[in-house]
Amino acid sequence: MAHGEPTPQQVQEQKIYRTFGLTEEEYEKIIASLGRLPNYTETGIFSVMWSEHCSYKSSRPVLRRFPTTGERVLQGPGENAGIVDIGDNLAVVFKMESHNHPTAIEPYQGAATGVGGIIRDIFTMGARPIALLNSLRFGELNDAHNRYLFSHSVEGIGGYGNCIGIPTVGGEVVFDNRYTHNPLVNAMCVGLIAHDKIATGTASGTNNPVLVVGAKTGRDGIHGATFASTQDPHAKERSAVQVGDPFMEKLLLEACLELIDTGKVIGIQDMGAAGLTSSSAEMASRAGSGLVLDVTKVPVRETAMTPYEMMLSESQERMLVVMEKGEEAIAYEIFEKWGLEATAIGHVTDDGFLRIVEGETVAAQIPVTALVDEAPIAYRASLRPRYLDELRVDLPVCQVASSMKDELVALLSRETIASKEWVYDQYDSMVRTETFVRPGSDAAVVGVPGTKKALAFVTDGNGRYVYLDPHQGGAMAVAEAARNLVCSGAQPLAVTDCLNYGNPEKPEIFYQLEQSADGISRACEVFATPVIGGNVSLYNESHGIDIYPTPVIGMVGLIEDVKDIMTSDLKASGHALYLLGDLFAGLDDGLGGSEYLLMRDPMHHLDYALPTFVFDDEKGVQDVCLQAIQQGLLHAAHDVSDGGLLVALAEMAMTENKLGVQVRLSPDHALSTNDLLAVFFGESPSRILVEVAKQNEQALTSLATMHGVPCVRLGEVTKDSTFTVYIDQDVVVQAPVQELESAWRGAIGSWMNG
Amino acid sequence: MKTAVIQFPGSNCDMDAVKAVQSTTAGTAELVWHTTKDLSAYDVIVVPGGFSYGDYLRAGAIARFSPVMDAVATEALRGKLVMGICNGFQVLTEAGLLPGALRQNESLQFRCEMAQLVVENTDTPYTRSYHEGEVIRIPIAHGEGNYYADDATVQELEKNEQIVFRYRKEHNPNGSVGDIAGIVNKNKNVLGMMPHPERAVHELLGSADGVRLFTSIFTTWRDAHGTR
């Protein structure tokens, strides 16, 4: 009985494994794998490796459905990050991950370490990180605790990214009280790599040394992975949240890239969730090898740490590296230059065991296959929730407070729709001097040094849509991401996703997961954007309330020539405004799922079905938009999404250029006030607003006709900086752009700076 | 013209500075590690932006004790051009090469945006290609950019025409006294500024107004050394 820990018999008799989150069945399976009772340390190791967070036991059967291959895919799911070819011997490496549970407890560190973790996943592959994005969900800002979670998360994201010197170029923030106790923080990192520099997390070559590099190991974050796999984070301890050190990670980044560049690295892996345990087991598993690790050699920052604590610590900014035997000195020298430690703690074996020793004593001895490949799969029950069959498809009747203009102003001041400047001005979006389109447009655009190319990035998701129709909502998230890239002039390449859901043990929640994953899969096939990695965050529930099913899509697109970069802001008066897609879709589709309905009828906003979504329509609109950009026909492009048509038009007008908009809609029959609301604020998908110079109007309409895509002339860009909407001869909305802009720009700041 | 860009642990605008010098002038630029003790081979020294030593304790407070800083001071004294950008400005004030200090932004928040600067003095090696009173667009990205000096020091700066850039009136992003964005020493060979000219060297970056700062430096050097 080492370190006063319970004996294997006590672990069994007192059911200590239960407190680690292992079920009876799983414990029996461990005994069968080992052929004996596991000791305390081994029980801990199994519990984290078999946790939802590490093993994806609920979601694995679902994830298998994603399309993961394609001509350009160099690395699909299974490594630290996926890789996609962009030509010129270059590739883009990217991944998105959630850090929801830690953020709910300690928002600054929770969000910061989420950023730190995803950056490590990228440079572990040998790639130079070039951009960060995020996707955030909070409860509404009229609540002080929500403001606290929001402001500290933003500060944490900025604090980490700004310090390490990777620009935070984009993202999204949505406010809805369904996230009040379960905020979502999903962080995405993108890197660039030359094909021949790709590193992997493989521990191969018997007797090759295994090194721990970077920060020292402490007791922080023990059982963080387990804690992310159970219900209600508020019942958990704050000590399970890690603390980040971006300065340390900057040094680690530079040292690791320098080390990988020597070509003497066999394998390298981030120590993220479940720290040394999962990094060592996964590296050995990929190589089909074994490892011997001596925990007495691990540099520590606390005294008397047990093997159990050492294996389960989630101290940040650490990596596990396997070097060619005899080449360790290279690592020592490089890490010393950067003021870091690199320490050999063991070696690769060929017996397939993860063997943890403490000096002469064996502390744990487990077959790697038992930890990784034999991790249990939980086939969860799935049940279609009743509410889905009770949704209404008619037009909701809303009470307009005073005028359509006031409705528009009110909508523009909604936290979800309002400008996110308050957020992104706190992020360094320009460091590395390759950011060509900063936050605020449809997608961020970052240059590829040494080429004419640029990459476009976006994160998109709409939990309310997925709640109202899991399959279609999942597909629409992918469609919107692709649409945003296309509006920026990029060809969509591939997807990373974060699947944020409630408690999968509830059949209705599992149904949401399953159906939305199918929708995502289908859409990824249609848009030829394979899923090359991502993660799953379950158990986002508290006080019995589950979050909306919120898959977030991170998508990367390629712009072959920087001349094709497109933004959403209006450029010059006299240009025409067109809508690609169905102008009056709202008359049939209504306001289902819209932000407007949430604003005006919060009690019943979940009673109405989503607008129709047709893949062919979406594809057609995107194809026309991208081709028009590449043919040089457009000056601005902006997709119609949250808030609908008028919000999208207003967003295009609110620029430094001080321009106005005058549009005239000519319906073929008289519209009631209620009809108008649906046309103005309905969120029917598959629509893009574009700005066209007069001489190119003919070319645009011909292109659209050729593709069978509706293309309606709405009006013109004016120089008087007024926003005017006519229905036939009647002015129905008129406002100085300045008035719209101050509502839109000031909304979040008025809560946060007040 | 040989430019040294000092690299502290935690510098992160170091490569941006190298790229900017190389793309805007006919000179060369290279990274110089913070343990270097002799900078006599260089004509221009850039102390770049970033978070040297994590900005722990206080921005620039640890970097100023770095071995290379003695060499920076020596070359500054010899009249070489020494330019500190953002964190570099903080380091130069901590090292006593420039007066004043950079405090936390008045908003208490990090702020990144395109700032508008007024060129106050074109009679420096860094600004000779600008017009006096010209408004230029140069990005800022800092949490501690709130320039402070006591009244006597500010009067001294005014009197000696050491204030090179000010934020445009009503557009002061951080609470700096006198809207000060950049200053030079009395000798005008040491410049410190919070905005990032190296981030404004191409229209694709949203502004090319920083180019003339680098061409000013290059012209100054060429006038002194002839073309080489």
Interface residues (C-beta under 8 A of the other chain):
Chain A: E155 G158 G159 N162 C163 I164 G165 D245 P246 F247 M248 K250 L251 W338 G339 Y424 D425 Q426 Y427 D428 S429 M430 V431 R432 T433 T435 F436 R438 G447 V562 I565 N753
Chain B: P9 G10 N12 C13 M15 D16 K19 A20 G49 G50 F51 Y53 G54 D55 Y56 S107 Q109 F110 R111 C112 E113 P139 A141 G143 H196 E198 R199 V201 L204 L205 G206
